[in-house]
Amino acid sequence: MVMYCSDWVLVNYILNAQHGKKIAVILNEFGEEIGVERAMINDGEGGDLVEEWVELANGCVCCTVKHSLVQALEQLIQRKDRLDHILLETTGLANPAPLASVLWLDDQLESSVRLDSIITVADAKNLRLQLGEHRESGSFPEAFLQIAFADVVILNKIDLLSLDKAGPTMPDSVEILEEEIRSINSLAQIIHSVRCQVDLNCILNCMAYDTMHVAHLESLLKESHSETAKKYHDYNVRTICISERGSVILSQVHLWLEDLLWESKHGMDIYRCKGILHVHSSDQLHTVQAVRELYEVVPTRKWGDGEKKINKMVFIGRNLDLDALKSSFKSCFSPLESE
């Protein structure tokens, strides 16, 4: 499986700790300026695109990618020794969505490699300052994108928080920081750490992009809720959840999602979307997952006897409009059935 990680400290810990896992780490050197399209091109054997793989003392392997991520992954697949996980370090990319989209649904990699999760490391001491810069300057800091696309947020440097020095305008309590993160992305798991030393079992094998892992998705949606009432709503990046009874027409759902994701209907910029659907004339619970313009709707299991059939969608993005999402979602429902 492939994980995206946005912090070198965590990578360094993985490369040096005695965790007993065989992990390949790909260090990104292509950066934002080369472009994702160029990075995904496999230039074959010509050109020094992937440097030699280095075996480390703890069993991990490491290499640096200058241009071709595909070539690096193909080299890994061809290795004789079995790997447990592949970690792609992405500090050179402000936005992990394009690469995530390619590995999630693109058929360029004809292998068993699958995208597992996106991991973001947040500096607990400086996070509120980084996010607060948005209000002062009107800019859009990378921190918002990194948190919005994350499946796991590691709140690092938790030991540096000083509660007694927290002032009324910049409180640094852990609870407030977690509220900040959840106001942007309520689907992400939050883990505390010092020097990024975490239990790797908490960040590996998350199956965040496995639409068949329905139990995980349902638990996330059950816990998730809209953050419209929170005092952090002026960030413009937030989570919104809509929930409706009844059965939806699958073809209408596709049109609705394409309007939102492809056409940016109502001026909304949607980064991530997850949901469960009760589809008309189907006894199967359907799950929805989207990253930017790519989306997938698949049947996963039968509805249980006596189970409450409901449609629930969670959106993470910028300039989300709760009323517009609710009203447009009504176009998906079957007029032939009411519950």
Contacts in CASP RR format, 6 or more apart in sequence:
PFRMAT RR
TARGET T0000
AUTHOR 0000-0000-0000
METHOD contacts of the structure
MODEL  1
MVMYCSDWVLVNYILNAQHGKKIAVILNEFGEEIGVERAMINDGEGGDLV
EEWVELANGCVCCTVKHSLVQALEQLIQRKDRLDHILLETTGLANPAPLA
SVLWLDDQLESSVRLDSIITVADAKNLRLQLGEHRESGSFPEAFLQIAFA
DVVILNKIDLLSLDKAGPTMPDSVEILEEEIRSINSLAQIIHSVRCQVDL
NCILNCMAYDTMHVAHLESLLKESHSETAKKYHDYNVRTICISERGSVIL
SQVHLWLEDLLWESKHGMDIYRCKGILHVHSSDQLHTVQAVRELYEVVPT
RKWGDGEKKINKMVFIGRNLDLDALKSSFKSCFSPLESE
1 85 0 8 1.000
1 86 0 8 1.000
1 113 0 8 1.000
1 114 0 8 1.000
1 115 0 8 1.000
1 116 0 8 1.000
1 204 0 8 1.000
1 205 0 8 1.000
2 73 0 8 1.000
2 85 0 8 1.000
2 86 0 8 1.000
2 87 0 8 1.000
2 88 0 8 1.000
2 103 0 8 1.000
2 113 0 8 1.000
2 114 0 8 1.000
2 115 0 8 1.000
2 116 0 8 1.000
3 85 0 8 1.000
3 86 0 8 1.000
3 87 0 8 1.000
3 88 0 8 1.000
3 116 0 8 1.000
3 117 0 8 1.000
3 118 0 8 1.000
3 119 0 8 1.000
3 203 0 8 1.000
3 204 0 8 1.000
4 88 0 8 1.000
4 90 0 8 1.000
4 96 0 8 1.000
4 99 0 8 1.000
4 100 0 8 1.000
4 115 0 8 1.000
4 117 0 8 1.000
4 118 0 8 1.000
4 119 0 8 1.000
5 11 0 8 1.000
5 87 0 8 1.000
5 88 0 8 1.000
5 89 0 8 1.000
5 90 0 8 1.000
5 119 0 8 1.000
5 121 0 8 1.000
6 89 0 8 1.000
6 90 0 8 1.000
6 91 0 8 1.000
6 96 0 8 1.000
6 119 0 8 1.000
6 120 0 8 1.000
6 121 0 8 1.000
6 146 0 8 1.000
7 91 0 8 1.000
7 120 0 8 1.000
7 121 0 8 1.000
7 154 0 8 1.000
7 156 0 8 1.000
7 196 0 8 1.000
8 89 0 8 1.000
8 91 0 8 1.000
9 121 0 8 1.000
9 156 0 8 1.000
9 195 0 8 1.000
9 196 0 8 1.000
10 119 0 8 1.000
10 121 0 8 1.000
10 154 0 8 1.000
10 156 0 8 1.000
10 196 0 8 1.000
10 198 0 8 1.000
11 25 0 8 1.000
11 27 0 8 1.000
11 87 0 8 1.000
11 89 0 8 1.000
12 196 0 8 1.000
13 195 0 8 1.000
13 196 0 8 1.000
13 197 0 8 1.000
13 198 0 8 1.000
14 23 0 8 1.000
14 25 0 8 1.000
14 60 0 8 1.000
14 87 0 8 1.000
14 200 0 8 1.000
15 25 0 8 1.000
15 56 0 8 1.000
15 58 0 8 1.000
15 60 0 8 1.000
15 62 0 8 1.000
16 56 0 8 1.000
16 58 0 8 1.000
17 58 0 8 1.000
17 197 0 8 1.000
17 200 0 8 1.000
18 58 0 8 1.000
19 58 0 8 1.000
19 200 0 8 1.000
20 58 0 8 1.000
20 59 0 8 1.000
21 60 0 8 1.000
21 84 0 8 1.000
21 85 0 8 1.000
21 200 0 8 1.000
21 204 0 8 1.000
22 59 0 8 1.000
22 60 0 8 1.000
22 61 0 8 1.000
22 81 0 8 1.000
22 82 0 8 1.000
22 83 0 8 1.000
22 84 0 8 1.000
22 85 0 8 1.000
23 60 0 8 1.000
23 61 0 8 1.000
23 83 0 8 1.000
23 84 0 8 1.000
23 85 0 8 1.000
23 86 0 8 1.000
23 87 0 8 1.000
24 53 0 8 1.000
24 60 0 8 1.000
24 61 0 8 1.000
24 62 0 8 1.000
24 63 0 8 1.000
24 76 0 8 1.000
24 83 0 8 1.000
24 85 0 8 1.000
24 86 0 8 1.000
24 87 0 8 1.000
25 60 0 8 1.000
25 61 0 8 1.000
25 62 0 8 1.000
25 63 0 8 1.000
25 86 0 8 1.000
25 87 0 8 1.000
25 89 0 8 1.000
26 62 0 8 1.000
26 63 0 8 1.000
26 64 0 8 1.000
26 65 0 8 1.000
26 69 0 8 1.000
26 72 0 8 1.000
26 73 0 8 1.000
26 86 0 8 1.000
26 87 0 8 1.000
26 88 0 8 1.000
26 89 0 8 1.000
27 62 0 8 1.000
27 63 0 8 1.000
27 64 0 8 1.000
27 65 0 8 1.000
27 89 0 8 1.000
28 65 0 8 1.000
28 69 0 8 1.000
28 88 0 8 1.000
28 89 0 8 1.000
28 90 0 8 1.000
28 91 0 8 1.000
28 92 0 8 1.000
28 93 0 8 1.000
29 64 0 8 1.000
29 65 0 8 1.000
29 66 0 8 1.000
30 38 0 8 1.000
30 39 0 8 1.000
30 65 0 8 1.000
30 66 0 8 1.000
30 67 0 8 1.000
30 69 0 8 1.000
30 92 0 8 1.000
31 39 0 8 1.000
31 92 0 8 1.000
31 93 0 8 1.000
32 92 0 8 1.000
32 93 0 8 1.000
32 94 0 8 1.000
34 67 0 8 1.000
36 93 0 8 1.000
36 98 0 8 1.000
36 99 0 8 1.000
36 102 0 8 1.000
38 67 0 8 1.000
39 65 0 8 1.000
39 67 0 8 1.000
39 68 0 8 1.000
39 69 0 8 1.000
39 99 0 8 1.000
40 68 0 8 1.000
40 69 0 8 1.000
40 70 0 8 1.000
40 99 0 8 1.000
40 102 0 8 1.000
40 108 0 8 1.000
41 67 0 8 1.000
41 68 0 8 1.000
41 70 0 8 1.000
42 68 0 8 1.000
42 70 0 8 1.000
42 71 0 8 1.000
42 74 0 8 1.000
43 49 0 8 1.000
43 67 0 8 1.000
43 68 0 8 1.000
43 71 0 8 1.000
44 68 0 8 1.000
44 71 0 8 1.000
48 66 0 8 1.000
49 65 0 8 1.000
49 66 0 8 1.000
49 67 0 8 1.000
49 68 0 8 1.000
49 71 0 8 1.000
50 63 0 8 1.000
50 64 0 8 1.000
50 65 0 8 1.000
50 66 0 8 1.000
50 68 0 8 1.000
50 71 0 8 1.000
50 72 0 8 1.000
50 75 0 8 1.000
51 63 0 8 1.000
51 64 0 8 1.000
51 66 0 8 1.000
52 63 0 8 1.000
53 61 0 8 1.000
53 62 0 8 1.000
53 63 0 8 1.000
53 75 0 8 1.000
53 79 0 8 1.000
54 61 0 8 1.000
54 62 0 8 1.000
54 63 0 8 1.000
55 61 0 8 1.000
56 62 0 8 1.000
61 79 0 8 1.000
61 83 0 8 1.000
63 72 0 8 1.000
63 75 0 8 1.000
65 71 0 8 1.000
65 72 0 8 1.000
69 88 0 8 1.000
69 99 0 8 1.000
70 108 0 8 1.000
70 109 0 8 1.000
73 86 0 8 1.000
73 109 0 8 1.000
73 111 0 8 1.000
73 113 0 8 1.000
74 109 0 8 1.000
74 111 0 8 1.000
76 83 0 8 1.000
76 86 0 8 1.000
77 111 0 8 1.000
77 112 0 8 1.000
77 113 0 8 1.000
84 204 0 8 1.000
85 116 0 8 1.000
85 204 0 8 1.000
85 205 0 8 1.000
86 113 0 8 1.000
88 99 0 8 1.000
90 96 0 8 1.000
90 99 0 8 1.000
93 99 0 8 1.000
94 142 0 8 1.000
94 145 0 8 1.000
94 146 0 8 1.000
95 142 0 8 1.000
95 145 0 8 1.000
95 149 0 8 1.000
96 118 0 8 1.000
96 145 0 8 1.000
96 146 0 8 1.000
96 149 0 8 1.000
97 145 0 8 1.000
97 149 0 8 1.000
97 271 0 8 1.000
97 291 0 8 1.000
97 292 0 8 1.000
98 292 0 8 1.000
100 115 0 8 1.000
100 118 0 8 1.000
100 149 0 8 1.000
100 209 0 8 1.000
100 291 0 8 1.000
101 291 0 8 1.000
101 292 0 8 1.000
101 293 0 8 1.000
101 294 0 8 1.000
102 108 0 8 1.000
103 109 0 8 1.000
103 113 0 8 1.000
103 114 0 8 1.000
103 115 0 8 1.000
104 115 0 8 1.000
104 209 0 8 1.000
104 291 0 8 1.000
104 294 0 8 1.000
105 294 0 8 1.000
105 296 0 8 1.000
114 209 0 8 1.000
114 210 0 8 1.000
115 208 0 8 1.000
115 209 0 8 1.000
116 204 0 8 1.000
116 205 0 8 1.000
116 206 0 8 1.000
116 207 0 8 1.000
116 208 0 8 1.000
116 209 0 8 1.000
117 151 0 8 1.000
117 152 0 8 1.000
117 203 0 8 1.000
117 206 0 8 1.000
117 207 0 8 1.000
117 208 0 8 1.000
117 209 0 8 1.000
118 149 0 8 1.000
118 150 0 8 1.000
118 151 0 8 1.000
118 152 0 8 1.000
118 208 0 8 1.000
119 150 0 8 1.000
119 151 0 8 1.000
119 152 0 8 1.000
119 153 0 8 1.000
119 154 0 8 1.000
119 203 0 8 1.000
120 146 0 8 1.000
120 147 0 8 1.000
120 149 0 8 1.000
120 150 0 8 1.000
120 152 0 8 1.000
120 153 0 8 1.000
120 154 0 8 1.000
120 188 0 8 1.000
121 153 0 8 1.000
121 154 0 8 1.000
121 156 0 8 1.000
121 196 0 8 1.000
122 143 0 8 1.000
122 146 0 8 1.000
122 147 0 8 1.000
122 153 0 8 1.000
122 154 0 8 1.000
122 155 0 8 1.000
122 156 0 8 1.000
122 177 0 8 1.000
122 181 0 8 1.000
123 130 0 8 1.000
123 156 0 8 1.000
123 157 0 8 1.000
124 155 0 8 1.000
124 156 0 8 1.000
124 157 0 8 1.000
124 158 0 8 1.000
124 160 0 8 1.000
124 161 0 8 1.000
124 172 0 8 1.000
124 174 0 8 1.000
124 177 0 8 1.000
125 157 0 8 1.000
125 160 0 8 1.000
125 161 0 8 1.000
125 172 0 8 1.000
127 143 0 8 1.000
127 155 0 8 1.000
127 177 0 8 1.000
127 180 0 8 1.000
127 181 0 8 1.000
128 170 0 8 1.000
128 171 0 8 1.000
128 172 0 8 1.000
128 176 0 8 1.000
128 177 0 8 1.000
128 180 0 8 1.000
129 170 0 8 1.000
130 141 0 8 1.000
130 143 0 8 1.000
131 141 0 8 1.000
131 143 0 8 1.000
131 144 0 8 1.000
131 180 0 8 1.000
131 235 0 8 1.000
133 139 0 8 1.000
133 141 0 8 1.000
134 140 0 8 1.000
134 141 0 8 1.000
134 144 0 8 1.000
134 235 0 8 1.000
135 234 0 8 1.000
135 235 0 8 1.000
144 184 0 8 1.000
144 235 0 8 1.000
144 237 0 8 1.000
144 318 0 8 1.000
145 271 0 8 1.000
147 153 0 8 1.000
147 181 0 8 1.000
147 184 0 8 1.000
147 185 0 8 1.000
147 188 0 8 1.000
147 237 0 8 1.000
148 184 0 8 1.000
148 185 0 8 1.000
148 237 0 8 1.000
148 271 0 8 1.000
148 272 0 8 1.000
148 316 0 8 1.000
148 317 0 8 1.000
149 185 0 8 1.000
149 271 0 8 1.000
149 272 0 8 1.000
149 291 0 8 1.000
150 185 0 8 1.000
150 188 0 8 1.000
151 187 0 8 1.000
151 188 0 8 1.000
151 189 0 8 1.000
151 206 0 8 1.000
151 208 0 8 1.000
152 188 0 8 1.000
152 189 0 8 1.000
152 190 0 8 1.000
152 191 0 8 1.000
152 202 0 8 1.000
152 203 0 8 1.000
152 206 0 8 1.000
153 181 0 8 1.000
153 185 0 8 1.000
153 188 0 8 1.000
153 189 0 8 1.000
153 190 0 8 1.000
153 191 0 8 1.000
154 191 0 8 1.000
154 192 0 8 1.000
154 193 0 8 1.000
154 196 0 8 1.000
154 198 0 8 1.000
154 203 0 8 1.000
155 174 0 8 1.000
155 177 0 8 1.000
155 178 0 8 1.000
155 181 0 8 1.000
155 190 0 8 1.000
155 191 0 8 1.000
155 192 0 8 1.000
155 193 0 8 1.000
156 193 0 8 1.000
156 194 0 8 1.000
156 195 0 8 1.000
156 196 0 8 1.000
157 194 0 8 1.000
157 195 0 8 1.000
158 174 0 8 1.000
158 192 0 8 1.000
158 193 0 8 1.000
158 194 0 8 1.000
159 194 0 8 1.000
161 172 0 8 1.000
161 173 0 8 1.000
161 174 0 8 1.000
162 172 0 8 1.000
163 172 0 8 1.000
163 173 0 8 1.000
165 172 0 8 1.000
166 172 0 8 1.000
166 173 0 8 1.000
174 192 0 8 1.000
178 190 0 8 1.000
179 230 0 8 1.000
179 232 0 8 1.000
180 232 0 8 1.000
181 188 0 8 1.000
181 190 0 8 1.000
182 188 0 8 1.000
182 190 0 8 1.000
182 227 0 8 1.000
182 239 0 8 1.000
183 227 0 8 1.000
183 230 0 8 1.000
183 232 0 8 1.000
183 233 0 8 1.000
183 235 0 8 1.000
183 238 0 8 1.000
183 239 0 8 1.000
184 232 0 8 1.000
184 235 0 8 1.000
184 237 0 8 1.000
184 238 0 8 1.000
184 239 0 8 1.000
184 316 0 8 1.000
185 239 0 8 1.000
185 272 0 8 1.000
185 316 0 8 1.000
186 223 0 8 1.000
186 224 0 8 1.000
186 225 0 8 1.000
186 227 0 8 1.000
186 239 0 8 1.000
186 241 0 8 1.000
186 314 0 8 1.000
186 316 0 8 1.000
187 220 0 8 1.000
187 224 0 8 1.000
187 239 0 8 1.000
187 272 0 8 1.000
187 274 0 8 1.000
187 314 0 8 1.000
187 316 0 8 1.000
189 202 0 8 1.000
189 206 0 8 1.000
191 198 0 8 1.000
191 202 0 8 1.000
191 203 0 8 1.000
206 216 0 8 1.000
207 213 0 8 1.000
207 216 0 8 1.000
208 216 0 8 1.000
209 289 0 8 1.000
210 216 0 8 1.000
211 217 0 8 1.000
211 287 0 8 1.000
211 289 0 8 1.000
211 296 0 8 1.000
211 298 0 8 1.000
211 300 0 8 1.000
212 287 0 8 1.000
212 298 0 8 1.000
212 300 0 8 1.000
214 276 0 8 1.000
214 285 0 8 1.000
214 287 0 8 1.000
214 300 0 8 1.000
214 301 0 8 1.000
217 274 0 8 1.000
217 275 0 8 1.000
217 276 0 8 1.000
217 287 0 8 1.000
217 289 0 8 1.000
218 276 0 8 1.000
220 274 0 8 1.000
220 314 0 8 1.000
221 241 0 8 1.000
221 274 0 8 1.000
221 275 0 8 1.000
221 276 0 8 1.000
221 312 0 8 1.000
221 314 0 8 1.000
224 239 0 8 1.000
224 241 0 8 1.000
224 314 0 8 1.000
225 239 0 8 1.000
225 241 0 8 1.000
226 239 0 8 1.000
226 240 0 8 1.000
226 241 0 8 1.000
226 242 0 8 1.000
226 322 0 8 1.000
227 233 0 8 1.000
227 238 0 8 1.000
227 239 0 8 1.000
227 240 0 8 1.000
228 238 0 8 1.000
228 240 0 8 1.000
228 322 0 8 1.000
230 238 0 8 1.000
232 238 0 8 1.000
236 318 0 8 1.000
236 319 0 8 1.000
237 271 0 8 1.000
237 316 0 8 1.000
237 317 0 8 1.000
237 318 0 8 1.000
238 316 0 8 1.000
238 317 0 8 1.000
238 320 0 8 1.000
239 314 0 8 1.000
239 315 0 8 1.000
239 316 0 8 1.000
239 317 0 8 1.000
240 314 0 8 1.000
240 315 0 8 1.000
240 320 0 8 1.000
240 322 0 8 1.000
240 325 0 8 1.000
241 312 0 8 1.000
241 313 0 8 1.000
241 314 0 8 1.000
241 315 0 8 1.000
242 312 0 8 1.000
242 313 0 8 1.000
242 315 0 8 1.000
242 322 0 8 1.000
242 325 0 8 1.000
242 326 0 8 1.000
242 329 0 8 1.000
243 310 0 8 1.000
243 311 0 8 1.000
243 312 0 8 1.000
243 313 0 8 1.000
244 310 0 8 1.000
244 311 0 8 1.000
244 326 0 8 1.000
244 329 0 8 1.000
244 330 0 8 1.000
244 333 0 8 1.000
245 309 0 8 1.000
245 310 0 8 1.000
245 311 0 8 1.000
245 339 0 8 1.000
246 278 0 8 1.000
246 309 0 8 1.000
246 310 0 8 1.000
246 311 0 8 1.000
246 333 0 8 1.000
246 334 0 8 1.000
246 337 0 8 1.000
246 338 0 8 1.000
246 339 0 8 1.000
247 278 0 8 1.000
247 279 0 8 1.000
247 280 0 8 1.000
247 281 0 8 1.000
247 309 0 8 1.000
247 333 0 8 1.000
247 334 0 8 1.000
247 337 0 8 1.000
247 339 0 8 1.000
248 277 0 8 1.000
248 278 0 8 1.000
248 279 0 8 1.000
248 280 0 8 1.000
248 311 0 8 1.000
248 332 0 8 1.000
248 333 0 8 1.000
248 334 0 8 1.000
249 279 0 8 1.000
249 280 0 8 1.000
249 332 0 8 1.000
249 333 0 8 1.000
249 334 0 8 1.000
250 277 0 8 1.000
250 279 0 8 1.000
250 280 0 8 1.000
250 282 0 8 1.000
250 286 0 8 1.000
250 297 0 8 1.000
252 331 0 8 1.000
252 332 0 8 1.000
252 333 0 8 1.000
253 277 0 8 1.000
253 279 0 8 1.000
253 288 0 8 1.000
253 297 0 8 1.000
253 332 0 8 1.000
254 297 0 8 1.000
255 331 0 8 1.000
256 328 0 8 1.000
256 329 0 8 1.000
256 331 0 8 1.000
256 332 0 8 1.000
257 273 0 8 1.000
257 288 0 8 1.000
257 290 0 8 1.000
257 295 0 8 1.000
257 297 0 8 1.000
259 265 0 8 1.000
259 328 0 8 1.000
260 266 0 8 1.000
260 268 0 8 1.000
260 270 0 8 1.000
260 273 0 8 1.000
260 325 0 8 1.000
260 328 0 8 1.000
261 270 0 8 1.000
261 273 0 8 1.000
261 290 0 8 1.000
261 292 0 8 1.000
261 293 0 8 1.000
261 294 0 8 1.000
261 295 0 8 1.000
262 293 0 8 1.000
264 270 0 8 1.000
265 324 0 8 1.000
265 328 0 8 1.000
266 321 0 8 1.000
266 324 0 8 1.000
266 325 0 8 1.000
266 328 0 8 1.000
267 319 0 8 1.000
267 321 0 8 1.000
268 315 0 8 1.000
268 317 0 8 1.000
268 318 0 8 1.000
268 319 0 8 1.000
268 320 0 8 1.000
268 321 0 8 1.000
268 324 0 8 1.000
268 325 0 8 1.000
269 317 0 8 1.000
269 318 0 8 1.000
269 319 0 8 1.000
270 290 0 8 1.000
270 292 0 8 1.000
270 315 0 8 1.000
270 316 0 8 1.000
270 317 0 8 1.000
270 320 0 8 1.000
271 291 0 8 1.000
271 292 0 8 1.000
271 316 0 8 1.000
271 317 0 8 1.000
271 318 0 8 1.000
272 290 0 8 1.000
272 291 0 8 1.000
272 315 0 8 1.000
272 316 0 8 1.000
272 317 0 8 1.000
273 288 0 8 1.000
273 289 0 8 1.000
273 290 0 8 1.000
273 295 0 8 1.000
273 313 0 8 1.000
273 314 0 8 1.000
273 315 0 8 1.000
273 316 0 8 1.000
274 287 0 8 1.000
274 288 0 8 1.000
274 289 0 8 1.000
274 290 0 8 1.000
274 313 0 8 1.000
274 314 0 8 1.000
275 287 0 8 1.000
275 288 0 8 1.000
275 289 0 8 1.000
275 312 0 8 1.000
275 313 0 8 1.000
275 314 0 8 1.000
276 285 0 8 1.000
276 286 0 8 1.000
276 287 0 8 1.000
276 288 0 8 1.000
276 310 0 8 1.000
276 311 0 8 1.000
276 312 0 8 1.000
277 285 0 8 1.000
277 286 0 8 1.000
277 287 0 8 1.000
277 288 0 8 1.000
277 297 0 8 1.000
277 311 0 8 1.000
278 285 0 8 1.000
278 286 0 8 1.000
278 303 0 8 1.000
278 309 0 8 1.000
278 310 0 8 1.000
278 311 0 8 1.000
279 286 0 8 1.000
279 299 0 8 1.000
280 334 0 8 1.000
280 336 0 8 1.000
280 337 0 8 1.000
282 299 0 8 1.000
283 302 0 8 1.000
283 303 0 8 1.000
284 299 0 8 1.000
284 300 0 8 1.000
284 301 0 8 1.000
284 302 0 8 1.000
284 303 0 8 1.000
285 299 0 8 1.000
285 300 0 8 1.000
285 301 0 8 1.000
285 302 0 8 1.000
285 303 0 8 1.000
286 297 0 8 1.000
286 298 0 8 1.000
286 299 0 8 1.000
286 300 0 8 1.000
287 297 0 8 1.000
287 298 0 8 1.000
287 300 0 8 1.000
288 295 0 8 1.000
288 296 0 8 1.000
288 297 0 8 1.000
288 313 0 8 1.000
289 295 0 8 1.000
289 296 0 8 1.000
290 296 0 8 1.000
303 309 0 8 1.000
309 339 0 8 1.000
311 329 0 8 1.000
313 325 0 8 1.000
313 329 0 8 1.000
315 325 0 8 1.000
END
